[in-house]
Amino acid sequence: MRLAPLLLPLALSLAVSTAFADEAPVQPRFQPSLLALSTQPSETELHATIEELVGFGTRHTLSDTKSDKRGIGAARRWVKSRFEQIAKECGGCIEVVTPSQAFTGKRIPQPTEVMDVVAIKRGKTDPKRVIVMTGHLDSRVTDVMNSTSDAPGANDDASGVAALMEAARILSRQDNDATLVFAALSGEEQGLYGGKVLADYAVAQGWQVQADLNNDIVGNSQGQNGVRDNLTVRVFSEGTKSNETPEQAKFRAYHGGEVDSPSRNVARYMERIASDYLPDFRVHMVYRTDRYSRGGDQVPFLEAGYPAVRVSEGHEDYTRQHQDLRTEKGIKYGDTIDGVDFRYLARVTALNTVTMAAMSRAPAPPSGVITEGALATDSTVHWKKVPGAAGYVVHWRDTTAPQWQYSRVVGDVDQAVIKDVVIDDWFFGVSAVSAEGYESPVVFPGDAGSFERSPAPKSP
């Protein structure tokens, strides 16, 4: 996706053996419309949303559901009404649904309905392909079972909900070929239940989820250690698929793919988006599913076989997370709105908005990608064509490189031979490009890199 020219080492003599059409093949292009989107998130809108959510006192999953002024029920209804207002303003372009399930568990002692509030903007040409943005609506204090004390949850995770609602407002005015979903989830603090509700709903609806961008704790730019950084956001991604089978793991262990799950290539895509369209903002890719020994609502999506990443601020302040409101030894504890940097949150929102727009306008990632080249001095890459693609790009990188380093536009074909590049020394991938120059994420060969849903293995 990076739009600057790629400088190849002089030692590599590269050529592509394939039949090109008379005209030059389509290639990725800089998109002024995406650059324009990067400046549209409103700090005023983000502040108003968080202020409204904080005003419900607590949004604990086990809190009051009947009151119109306090508790998770009032918060859900307000989010639903706001989505409905956005839908009205765009002439009904958005459908609002509220999937739910009842759960009991370690942190939910009695059967409790966990409900998500979901805004769906259908794609024009590829509606079954879905890009999801999530954040969790529920909040908590120190005792995870305390459902009555004030738990403002301004950053964890009203910031994520505000970001997705602002992205919905902006993208409701834009065209999208794939479907866009914006989901305020519940039950995260009690056990990632809201993520499961939405992942199950996606499976039931037959959605082909290309990515879930889970935004959780995305509004603070100053860490507990005093470091202030409003230019960096972390994107966490799993290296190998959560539901990989033993047979798939055996193949991957020998042929590679440990750092090339579709989720990891979504993270790379977001890093390139930031580089191209948010030059004052940096994506720090973290090679983990989540922070150390912690979790988020992207996990149920991964378990369901969908690509998913977690987006989080670069430096966390733990005195503002999961804390009773208090002051001790001059330290103010609690997740209050004064801890949110709205300029920073607007940049995180822009990253998500541009990523969703770019993905939804690009073709689906190629399927059936395989590589060949054992005992050969050339490498051959095959793939299946996807609807909406006018061309393809073959990418490769050193096996220890974090990003795709080199690429070759190969036209509207389903295979390419990269001359004098030995398969033993490189990792390969393929992306699809639309006639307008929008590019999909890169797909690594085989099951390890496929964006197609892999159902969870059945228990013996």
C-alpha positions in Angstrom: 0.0 0.0 0.0 2.8 2.5 0.7 2.7 4.9 -2.2 6.3 6.1 -2.2 8.5 4.4 -4.8 10.2 1.2 -3.6 13.9 1.2 -4.1 15.1 -2.4 -4.9 18.6 -3.6 -4.2 20.7 -3.4 -7.3 21.8 -6.9 -6.7 18.3 -8.2 -7.4 17.4 -8.6 -11.0 13.7 -8.7 -11.0 11.2 -9.4 -13.8 7.7 -10.7 -14.0 6.8 -13.5 -16.4 3.1 -12.9 -17.2 1.0 -11.7 -20.1 0.1 -8.0 -19.7 -2.7 -6.2 -21.5 -1.7 -3.5 -24.0 -2.4 -0.7 -21.5 -0.4 -0.3 -18.2 -1.8 -2.5 -15.4 -3.8 -0.9 -12.7 -1.7 -0.1 -9.6 -2.3 1.3 -6.1 -2.8 5.1 -6.1 -2.8 7.9 -3.6 -6.5 8.7 -2.8 -7.2 12.4 -2.0 -10.6 11.4 -0.7 -8.9 9.3 2.1 -6.7 12.3 2.9 -9.8 14.4 3.2 -11.4 11.9 5.6 -8.3 12.1 7.9 -9.2 15.6 9.0 -12.9 15.1 9.5 -13.2 13.7 13.1 -14.5 16.4 15.4 -13.1 16.9 18.9 -16.4 18.6 19.8 -18.5 15.5 18.8 -16.1 13.2 20.6 -16.3 15.3 23.8 -20.1 15.5 23.6 -20.4 11.7 23.3 -18.0 10.9 26.2 -19.7 13.5 28.4 -23.1 12.0 27.7 -21.8 8.4 28.5 -20.1 9.6 31.7 -23.3 11.2 32.7 -25.0 7.9 33.2 -23.0 7.4 36.4 -22.2 3.8 35.9 -22.5 1.6 32.8 -21.6 -1.6 34.6 -23.1 -4.7 32.8 -25.0 -5.6 36.0 -26.3 -2.1 36.6 -29.8 -0.7 36.2 -31.5 -1.4 32.9 -34.8 0.3 33.6 -33.8 3.9 34.5 -33.6 6.5 31.7 -30.8 8.4 33.6 -28.5 5.9 35.1 -27.0 2.5 34.2 -26.2 0.3 31.3 -29.8 0.3 30.0 -30.0 4.1 29.7 -26.6 4.2 28.0 -27.6 1.5 25.5 -30.8 3.3 24.6 -28.9 6.6 24.2 -26.4 5.1 21.8 -29.2 3.5 19.8 -31.0 6.8 19.5 -27.8 8.5 18.4 -27.2 5.8 15.7 -30.9 6.3 14.6 -30.3 10.0 14.3 -27.3 9.4 12.1 -29.4 7.0 10.0 -32.1 9.7 9.6 -29.6 12.3 8.5 -28.3 10.0 5.7 -31.7 9.0 4.5 -31.9 5.6 6.2 -28.5 4.4 5.0 -27.9 2.8 8.4 -29.8 -0.1 10.0 -29.6 -0.4 13.8 -29.9 -3.8 15.5 -29.5 -4.9 19.1 -28.3 -8.6 19.2 -28.2 -10.1 22.7 -27.7 -13.2 24.7 -28.1 -14.2 28.3 -25.0 -15.3 30.2 -23.9 -16.6 33.6 -20.3 -16.9 34.7 -17.7 -16.1 37.2 -18.4 -12.3 37.0 -22.1 -12.7 36.1 -23.6 -14.8 38.9 -27.2 -14.6 37.8 -28.5 -15.0 34.2 -28.1 -11.5 32.6 -28.9 -10.2 29.2 -25.9 -8.8 27.4 -26.9 -6.5 24.6 -24.9 -4.8 21.8 -25.9 -1.8 19.9 -24.9 -2.2 16.3 -25.1 0.2 13.3 -24.9 -1.4 9.9 -24.2 0.4 6.6 -24.6 -2.1 3.8 -22.1 -2.3 1.0 -23.2 -1.4 -2.5 -21.5 -4.2 -4.4 -20.1 -6.6 -1.9 -22.5 -6.5 1.1 -21.5 -9.8 2.6 -17.9 -8.6 3.1 -17.9 -6.7 6.4 -15.4 -4.4 8.1 -16.3 -4.0 11.8 -15.3 -1.3 14.4 -16.0 -2.1 18.0 -15.7 -0.5 21.5 -17.2 -1.6 24.8 -19.9 0.5 26.4 -19.7 -1.0 29.9 -17.5 0.4 32.7 -16.3 -0.7 36.2 -14.5 0.4 39.4 -11.9 -1.5 41.5 -14.3 -4.3 42.5 -15.5 -5.8 39.2 -18.7 -6.9 40.8 -19.6 -3.4 42.1 -22.5 -2.4 39.9 -23.7 0.6 41.8 -20.8 3.0 42.5 -20.0 5.7 40.0 -17.9 4.3 37.2 -17.5 7.0 34.6 -15.4 4.9 32.2 -14.4 8.0 30.2 -11.3 6.4 28.6 -12.2 2.7 29.2 -14.1 2.6 27.0 -16.3 5.6 26.3 -13.3 6.7 24.2 -13.7 3.7 21.9 -17.5 4.1 21.7 -17.1 7.8 20.9 -14.6 6.9 18.2 -16.8 4.4 16.5 -19.9 6.6 16.7 -17.9 9.5 15.1 -16.6 7.2 12.4 -20.2 6.1 11.8 -21.3 9.7 11.5 -18.5 10.5 9.0 -18.8 7.3 6.9 -22.5 7.5 6.7 -21.9 10.3 4.1 -19.4 8.2 2.1 -19.8 5.4 -0.5 -18.7 1.9 0.5 -18.7 -1.3 -1.5 -18.3 -3.6 1.5 -20.5 -3.4 4.5 -19.4 -1.2 7.5 -20.4 -2.1 11.0 -20.1 0.1 14.1 -20.8 -1.8 17.4 -21.0 -0.6 21.0 -20.6 -3.8 23.0 -21.5 -4.7 26.6 -20.2 -7.2 29.0 -16.5 -6.7 28.2 -15.4 -6.2 31.8 -17.4 -9.3 32.9 -15.7 -11.6 30.5 -15.7 -10.4 26.8 -19.4 -11.3 26.5 -20.3 -8.5 24.1 -17.6 -9.5 21.7 -19.0 -13.1 21.7 -22.6 -11.8 21.1 -21.4 -9.9 18.0 -19.1 -12.6 16.7 -22.0 -15.1 17.0 -24.3 -12.7 15.2 -21.7 -12.3 12.4 -21.6 -16.1 12.0 -25.4 -16.4 12.0 -25.7 -13.6 9.4 -23.1 -15.2 7.1 -20.8 -12.2 7.3 -17.4 -12.5 5.7 -15.6 -10.3 8.3 -12.5 -8.9 6.7 -11.4 -7.2 10.0 -12.6 -6.2 13.4 -10.9 -3.0 14.6 -11.5 -3.2 18.4 -10.8 0.2 20.0 -10.4 -0.1 23.7 -8.7 2.6 25.8 -7.8 5.0 23.0 -8.2 8.5 24.4 -5.3 9.2 26.8 -1.9 10.5 25.6 0.0 10.6 29.0 1.2 7.4 30.6 1.3 6.7 34.3 5.1 7.3 34.2 4.5 10.9 33.0 5.5 10.2 29.4 3.3 12.2 27.0 3.0 10.9 23.5 0.1 12.1 21.3 1.7 10.8 18.1 1.5 7.0 18.6 -1.2 4.4 18.9 -0.6 0.7 19.4 -2.2 -2.0 17.2 -2.0 -5.5 18.7 -2.4 -8.5 16.4 -2.0 -12.3 16.8 0.7 -14.0 14.9 -0.9 -17.3 14.2 -4.6 -18.0 14.1 -6.3 -18.7 17.4 -8.2 -21.7 15.9 -5.4 -23.2 13.8 -5.7 -27.0 13.5 -2.7 -29.3 14.3 -2.3 -30.1 10.6 -2.2 -26.4 9.7 0.3 -25.7 12.5 2.6 -28.4 11.3 2.6 -27.0 7.7 3.1 -23.5 9.0 6.0 -24.5 11.3 7.9 -25.8 8.3 6.9 -23.2 5.6 6.5 -20.0 7.7 3.6 -17.9 8.6 4.2 -17.4 12.3 3.9 -13.6 11.9 1.5 -13.5 9.0 -2.0 -14.2 10.2 -4.6 -12.0 8.4 -4.9 -10.0 11.7 -1.2 -9.2 11.5 -1.6 -8.1 7.9 -4.5 -5.9 8.9 -2.1 -4.3 11.4 0.4 -3.8 8.6 -2.3 -2.2 6.5 -3.2 0.2 9.3 0.5 1.2 9.7 0.6 1.9 6.0 -2.6 3.9 6.1 -1.1 6.1 8.9 2.1 6.6 6.9 0.3 7.6 3.8 -2.6 9.7 5.2 -1.8 10.7 8.7 1.9 11.7 8.5 1.8 13.2 12.0 0.6 9.9 13.5 2.4 6.6 14.0 1.1 3.1 14.3 3.2 1.0 16.7 2.6 -2.6 15.7 2.7 -5.0 18.7 3.2 -8.7 17.9 0.7 -9.9 20.6 -3.0 -10.5 20.6 -3.4 -8.0 23.4 -1.4 -6.5 26.3 0.4 -8.9 28.5 -2.1 -11.2 30.4 -5.0 -8.9 29.4 -7.8 -9.2 26.8 -10.4 -7.4 24.8 -13.4 -8.0 22.6 -11.3 -8.8 19.5 -10.6 -12.2 21.1 -14.1 -13.7 20.5 -13.8 -12.6 16.9 -10.4 -14.4 16.6 -12.0 -17.5 18.2 -14.8 -17.4 15.7 -12.2 -17.4 12.9 -12.3 -13.8 11.9 -9.3 -11.4 11.6 -9.3 -8.8 14.4 -6.9 -6.4 16.0 -6.9 -4.3 19.2 -6.3 -0.5 19.0 -5.0 1.1 22.2 -3.3 4.3 23.2 0.5 4.2 23.2 1.0 4.8 27.0 -1.6 3.8 29.6 -2.2 5.3 33.0 -3.4 2.5 35.3 -4.5 4.9 38.0 -7.4 5.8 35.7 -8.4 2.3 34.9 -10.7 0.1 37.0 -10.4 2.4 40.0 -12.8 3.7 42.6 -13.0 7.5 42.4 -10.7 8.8 45.2 -7.6 10.8 45.9 -4.7 9.2 47.8 -1.3 10.7 48.6 -2.0 13.4 46.1 -2.8 11.0 43.3 -6.2 11.2 41.7 -7.7 7.8 40.9 -10.6 7.2 38.5 -11.5 7.2 34.8 -12.8 10.7 34.5 -13.2 12.9 31.4 -10.4 15.2 32.3 -8.0 12.3 31.5 -9.0 12.3 27.8 -6.9 14.1 25.2 -9.5 14.9 22.5 -7.0 15.9 19.9 -5.3 12.5 20.3 -8.7 10.7 20.2 -9.5 12.5 17.0 -6.3 11.1 15.4 -7.1 7.6 16.5 -10.7 8.0 15.1 -9.2 9.3 11.8 -7.0 6.2 11.6 -10.0 3.9 12.0 -12.2 5.9 9.6 -9.6 6.0 6.8 -8.8 2.3 7.3 -12.5 1.3 7.1 -13.0 3.5 4.0 -10.0 2.2 2.2 -10.8 -1.4 2.9 -14.4 -1.0 1.9 -13.6 0.6 -1.4 -10.8 -1.9 -2.2 -11.6 -5.5 -3.5 -11.6 -8.4 -1.1 -8.2 -9.8 -0.2 -7.3 -12.5 -2.7 -8.0 -16.1 -1.8 -6.3 -19.4 -2.6 -2.8 -17.8 -2.4 0.0 -20.4 -2.8 3.7 -20.2 -3.6 6.1 -22.5 -5.5 9.8 -22.5 -6.0 11.6 -25.4 -4.3 14.9 -26.1 -6.1 14.4 -23.1 -8.4 16.0 -19.7 -8.7 12.6 -18.0 -9.4 9.5 -17.9 -7.2 5.9 -18.5 -8.5 2.9 -17.1 -6.7 -0.7 -18.2 -7.6 -4.1 -16.9 -6.3 -7.7 -16.9 -7.2 -9.2 -13.7 -8.6 -11.7 -11.8 -6.5 -14.8 -9.7 -7.7 -14.1 -6.1 -8.2 -10.3 -6.5 -8.7 -8.8 -4.9 -11.8 -5.3 -6.0 -10.9 -3.0 -7.5 -8.3 0.3 -6.8 -6.6 2.8 -9.4 -5.5 4.7 -8.4 -2.4 7.8 -9.9 -0.7 10.0 -9.2 2.2 13.0 -10.6 4.1 11.8 -13.2 6.6 12.8 -11.1 9.5 11.3 -7.8 8.2 8.2 -6.4 10.0 6.7 -4.8 6.9 6.4 -5.7 3.2 9.5 -4.3 1.6 9.2 -4.9 -2.2 6.3 -5.2 -4.6 5.5 -5.7 -8.3 2.3 -4.8 -10.1 1.4 -7.8 -12.2 -1.9 -6.9 -13.8 -5.3 -8.7 -14.0 -3.8 -12.2 -13.8 -3.9 -15.1 -11.3 -0.2 -16.0 -11.1 3.2 -14.4 -11.5 6.8 -15.5 -11.6 9.3 -13.3 -9.8 12.6 -13.9 -11.5 15.8 -14.4 -9.6 14.1 -14.2 -6.2 14.7 -17.5 -4.4 11.7 -18.6 -2.4 13.9 -20.0 0.4 14.9 -16.4 1.5 11.7 -14.4 1.3 8.1 -14.3 2.4 5.5 -13.5 -0.3 2.0 -12.1 -0.4 -0.6 -10.8 -2.8 -3.0 -7.9 -2.7 -5.9 -6.9 -5.0 -6.4 -3.5 -6.5 -9.6 -1.8 -7.8 -9.8 0.1 -11.0 -9.7 3.3 -8.9 -6.4 2.2 -7.2 -7.7 1.1 -3.8 -5.6 -1.8 -2.5 -6.6 -4.6 -0.2 -4.5 -5.9 2.7 -1.8 -8.3 1.7 -2.5 -12.1 1.9 0.2 -14.5 3.0 0.0 -17.9 1.3 -1.9 -20.9 2.7 -4.2 -21.3 5.7 -1.9 -19.3 7.9 -2.6 -16.1 6.0 -6.1 -16.6 4.5 -8.7 -14.0 5.2 -11.5 -16.6 4.7 -13.2 -17.6 7.9 -11.8 -20.7 9.6 -14.5 -22.2 11.8 -13.3 -23.4 15.2 -12.1 -27.0 15.2 -14.7 -29.4 16.6 -14.0 -31.2 19.9 -13.2 -34.9 19.5 
